[in-house]
Amino acid sequence: MSEGYMSGFGNNFETEAVTGALPQGQNSPQNCAFGLYAEQLSGSAFTAPRSSNERSWLYRIRPSVKHVGRFKKVDFPYWLSAPDRIVSSLPLGQYRWDPIPVSGANTSFIEGIRTMTTAGDCMAQTGMASHAYDFNANDEHHYLCVADGELLFVPYKGSLAIFTELGKMELGPGEIAVVPRGMTFRADCIEGSARGYICENYGAPLSLPERGPIGANCLANPRDFKSPVAAYEDKESHCSVTYKWGGDFHKTEIDHSPLDVVAWHGNYAPYKYDLNTFSPVGAIGFDHPDPSIFTVLTSQTEQAGTANIDFVIFPPRWLVAEHTFRPPWYHRNIMSEFMGLIYGAYDAKETGFVPGGMSLHNQMLPHGPDAPGFEKASNADLTPIKLDGTMAFMFETRYAQVVTEYAAKSAGLQDDYIDCWAGLTRNFPKRDDKA
C-alpha cells in the first residue's frame, strides 16, 4: 500500500480512518462502533454475478438520507447529457477544436465544465458524454453527486484534489481518476486553476480489457490502480449538494459535510492510475497493429468485443516495424473517436493539434494522418525510433457522437481542419489513353 492509497483494480478493500470503526465478521451490526451508521452503496444490481457485483459498506457519521433535504432544480447550461435536447446545425464532418477558453475569475468546477459531444441515452444507461473543464475557484461547501454515470478525469494542466465519500485522491497531467456513479465528491484545483477532459460513462462500469493472446502481463496492470484510504470531514456548517440525475441538476441544502465515511470495505470505490505505468505492446516485425492494443479501460456492452466506451492512450513507445508505414493507417471505423492530447505532439497530426485540443471522427467517417505526416512517414529512415514526451488519448464509443451547440459555435472550432488532407495527391500513374 502506498501512502494514502491501496493497490489493485477491483479489489475488495477495507480501511478505517479511526481504529476500531470497521466491524469485523459482519456488515451490519446492531450497534456500530462510535455510534456510526452502516450503509451499503451498490454499483450493480444485487443479483449481478459475483464477478461483476460491485458494492461497498460504509460506516458514517450520518446516513446519506441526512445528506439531502428538499431539492430544487438548478441549471448548468454548458453541462449536457444524451440525448442532447438541442441538436446543433453543424453538418456531418470530421472536426477539431482548439482548447476551450480560459474561464473567468471565481469559476467553480461544476461551472467550468463544457460538454463537447454526447452519445446514447443517460436514462437508458447507454453511451457517454465528453467534456472539457477549466476552473479556478474551490468551494469547500459545495458537493456533487452524478447518478447518470461514472466520471473519468483526464487532466492536462494543473493538478486536482478529488475528495470522495471513500477518501481523497490527487492527480495531475499524465494521471487519470474515476469517481463511480452515485458517489458524492468535491473537486478542487491545487495550483490555482485546472484544465482537462472528462468522460461521463452512462454504461457498464469501466473495467480492464481482456488481454487475449497477450497473456497475463502488460497493458494496464491491476496493481498500478490506486484506491484511497478512508478519510472524512467532520464539518457542521452550511453545505449544498448538487445531484445530476437524468440529465438535470437538483440542489439540496444541508448543515454538515456529506463526506463523513469513517470506515468502509468493498469493491465499489474510486481509483486513480498513472498512465506512465501502462506497458505498451506492438509490432516487432511489420505492420501497424490495431489501436485496441492501447486500451487502458473499457465499458462493455452485451455485444462481445463492441464497447460502450474504450479509453485508449497513445503513450511514449518504440517504433521498430520494418518496411511499414508506422503512424496509424487511414481508416473508417464502426466506433466513434473523440480524441484529446495531454502533452507533447501526436505523430499522425503534427500541426494544429495541441494539448487541450480535441477532435471528433464519428463512425464510418474516414480519417488518418495529415498530408505532412503521410509524407514524413512514407520517406522516413526505418531505424528504431522512440516516440517520447507524448500522451494522446481517445474516448471511443460504439454510438454516434452528437456535437453540442456549444462545440458547434465555439470559436475554437477549426474550420480548416478538413484541409489537413488537401495535400494528399494522386501517386498512381494516369492511364495514357493513346497507348
N, C-alpha and C positions, 0 to 999 in steps of 0.2 A: 504493500500500500504506500503510494506517495503521499506526502503531507497534504491533508485536506481532501484526498480522493481515494477511491477504491477502484481496483483494476479489474477489467473484464467486461465484455459485451454481453448483456442479457443475463448476467449472473444474479443469483439470489444473495442479496447483501443484508447485513444487519449492522446498525450503527446507532449510537446514542450520544447525545451531547451532554447528558448528565448520567453519571454512573448509576445503574440500577433502574433506569427509566424503561428499559426494554424488557417486557415479560419473557420468561423462558418456558418452553414446553407447551404454550398455548397462545392463541391470538387475542382472545377477548376475555380477560379475567373479570371476575365480578367487580373487583376494585383495582384499578391500575395504580401503580406506584405514583406518588406525589400528586394524587388527585387528577391525573391526566385522563383524557378520553381516548378510547380506542376507536379507530375508524378505518375502513377499508376504501382504497381508491383503486377502481378496476379499469384497466385499459382494454379489456376484451370481455366478451360475453362470459358469464360464469361457466358455461358448459363448453367453452373452447377446448380443443385438445391440449393436453399438458404441454406439448412442445410450443404452443402459441399462446398459452394462457398468461396474461400479464396482470399482476395486481401487487399492491404493497399495502401493508398495515402501518398506520400512522398513529403515534401516541402524542396527543397535542393538548395544549392548554385549554382550548375551547373546541368543540366540534365545529365542522365547517358550516353547519346551519346557522351558527352565530356570526359567520363572516359575511352574511348577506342580510340586507333589510329589504325594504320595498325598492324595486327597481324603477328607474326612469330611462326612457330612450335618449341616447345621445348620438351625435353624428360625427364621424371622422370620414369626410368625403373622399379622401385620397386612398383609403384602405378599402379595397373592393373584394368581392367574392364571386365565385362562379355559381350559377350562370350570371354573367355581367348584365346588370339591368340596362346599361347604356352601351349598345354596340357601336363602336367607332365607325366613322365613314371611310376609314383608311382602306384602300383596295388591297387585294391579295398581293403579297410580295415577300421578299427577303428584307429584313430590317436590321438596322444597327443604330445604337444610341451612344452619345457621349454620357459621362456620369451625370446624375441628376444635380441640379443647382444646390449650392450650399444653403442650408436653412437659415432663416432669420434668427435673431437672438431669442433665447429662452424657449427654444423648441424642444419639447419632451420626446421621448422615444415613440410613443404612440402617434404623436402629431407629425413626426418626421418620416413616417412610412409612406411610400408611393408605390401603388400597385401597377406593374407593367403589363402583365398578362394573367389571364385566368383560363382554367380548363376544367371541364366536368361539371360537378354539382356538389356544393358543400353539404347540402341537406341529404343527398344520396350517398355521401361519404365516398365519392369518387373524384379523382382529379387533383388539382393543385392550383396555387397561385404563386407567381413570382413577384417579389417586392424588392425595391431598393430602399435603404434607410439612411437618413442623415439627421443627427440630433446633437444638441449641445447643452441640455439642461436636465438635471436629475430632480425627480420629485419623490422623496423618500416616504411620502404618504399616499402614493397612488400605485395601485397594483393592477395586474391584467390576468385574465383567465380566458383562454381561447378554447372553446368547446368544439369548434369546427375542424380542428386538426392539430397536428404537432408542428412545431416551428423549428426549422433548420437554419441556424445563423451562420453566415459566411462573411466575416469582417474582412475589409481590405485596407482600412485606415483607422487607426485608433483602437484602443482596447475596450472590452466590455466587461462589466461585472453583472452577472445574472444571478440573482438571489431567488431561489425557488423554495417551495414548501419543504423540499427534502435536502436543501443545502445550497452552498454558494459555488459558482464556477467563474473563473476569469479566463478570458481568451482574447487573442489578438490576431492580426493577419497571419494566415498560414494554419490557423486552427478553425475548427467548427464546433458547434454545440447544438444539442437537440433538447427542447423542452416538450415533454409529452402533452398530448391532448388533455385538456381539462385541468392542468396543473397551474396554480396561481404563482405568479412571479413578478419580479421587478427588474428592469434592465437599466443599468446606469452606465454612462461613459466615464472612463477612468482618467483620460488625458484631456479633458475639456470639450472634446467632440468625438464622434464616432460615425463611420460610414461603412456600409456593406450591403449585403444581399440577404434575403430571407426566402426560403421555400416553405410555403404553408401546405402541408400534406394532408389532404382530406381523406386519403385512403388508408390501406393497411399500414401499420407502423413500419418505419424503416428498419431493415434488418440487414445482416451481412449476406452478400450474394453467395450462391454455391460456387465452389472452385472447380468442380468437374475434374478433368484430367490434370489440372494444375496440382491437385493433391491437398495436403494438409497445411501448407505454408504459403506465404507471400500474399500480395494484395493487402487488404486491411486486416491485421491480425487482432484477435479479440482482446489480448492483454493490453493493447495500446489505448483502449477506450477507458475513460475515467469517469466514475460517478462520484458525486460529492458526499462527504460525511455529513451527518446530521448537524444542522445549525439552525438557530431560531431567533426570532425577535420577540422580546417581551416588552412591547411598547403599547401603552394605553394613552392614545391621543387620537384625534380625528384622522381617519383614513378613508379612502374610497377604493372600490374595486370595480373595474370595468370588465364585463363579460362580453365576449364576442360569440354570438350564438346565431346560427342560421344566416350569417352574413350581416347581421345587425349588431349594434352595440347598446348595451344596457349597463347603467351605472348604479351602484348602491353605496350608501354611506354607512360606516361603522365607527366604533370608538376605540379600535385597537388594531394591531397588525394581524393580518391573516397568516403570516409566516411564523406559526407558533408550534411547529412539529419538533418535539424534543427528542424523539427517537423514532426509528422506522426499520422495517425489514420487508424484503420482497424484491421483485424484479421489474417493477414499473417505476422507472427512475430517469431523471435527466442524465445526460452524459456529454463529455467533450472528447475531441480527438485531434491530435496533431497530424496534419496532412503530410508532414515530412517523414512520418513513420510508415507511410504507405510504401510497400515494396513492389515496384512495378515489374511486370514480366513483359517480354516482347520477342520480336523475331530476332533470332541469331543466325539466320540463314538468308532468307529473301522474303520479300513482300511485307506489306504493312498489315498487321492483324486488325481485327475488328476493334473499335474503341471500347467495346464492352469489357475488355481486359483491364480497363482503368476504373471500373465501378467500385466505389467505396461502400455505398449503401443502396439498398433497393427496397421499394414498396411494391409488393407483388399483387397481381390480380388473379382471378380464377383461371385465366388462360395462361398456362405454363410458359414461362420464358418471356412474357409480354408484360412489362412493368407499368404500374400506375405512375411510378417515378423511379428513375435511376439517377443517383448523384454520382457523376463521373468527373474525375480530375485528370489534368494533363501535367504531371509533375516533372521535375528535373529527371533526366534519364539519358542513357547512351543510345545512339543510333548507329547500328553496325550492319544493317541489312545490305547484302551485295546486289548489284545490278537492279536496284529498286528505287522507285520514286518514294522518298521517305516521308514527306508530310501526309496528312490524311488525304485519301483519294477523293475525287469528285463522286458525289453520290446523291441519291434520293432515298428517303427512309420513311417507314411507317410511323416512326416515332417523331415527335416534335421537340426541337432542341432550343432551349433558352440558355445562352452562354454568357459567362462573365469572366473577368480577368482580375485576379487578386494582386499579382505583381509580375513584373517583367514584361516580356513580349510573347505573343503566340506565334508559333513557327509558320502557320498557314496564312496568317494575316499580320504582316509586319508593320503596316501603317494603318492609322485610323481606329485601331482597337487598343484602348488604354485601360489601365487599372480603374475600376469603377464603371467601365463601359459595358454595354450589353448588346447581344444580337439575338435574333429570332429566326430560325429556319423551320417553318412549320412542315407538317407531314407531307411528303411527296414533292416538296419544292427543292429544286436542285441547288447544291452549294458545294463549296470546296475552296482550294487555295486561290488567292487572288493572282492576277497576271504576273506581278513581280515575284511572288512566291513560287509560282509554277516555273518561271524562267530560271530562278536560282536553283531550285531542286533538280531541274532537268539537266543542268550543266555542272552540278556540284561534283567535286572530287569525293568519291565514296570511301573515304577513310573513316574510321570510327570518330564520331562527333558527340561531344557532351552537350546536351541541351541543359543549360544551367540558369539559375536565377529566374525561373519562370514558374507560374502556377495559374492555370486556367481551369475552368470547371463548366459543367453543364447540368442543368435541371432538365432531364429528358422524360417525356411522358408519352403514353400511347394515345392521348387525347389531343385534339387540335387546340392550340392556344389562341385565345382571343385577345387582341391588343386593346387595352383600355383607352378611353378617351384622353386621359392624362398623357399616356405614352404617345398617342397619335398626334396630339397637339404640342408635344414637348419641343422646345427649341433645340434640344439635343438630338432629335431625330435626324439622322444623316440622309438627306435627300439623295445624295450622290453615291450611296453605298452600292447600288447595283452596278455602278461604273467600275468597281474594282475588278470586274471580269471583262471589261470592254477591251482590254489589251490582248486578250486571248485570240490568237489568229489561226486561220486555217493553215495547217502544215502539210496536209495531204496534197499531192500534186494534182492540178486540174487536168481533166481529160482533154486531150488535143483532138477536137472533132474532125480535124483534117487528116488525122493519121489513118 
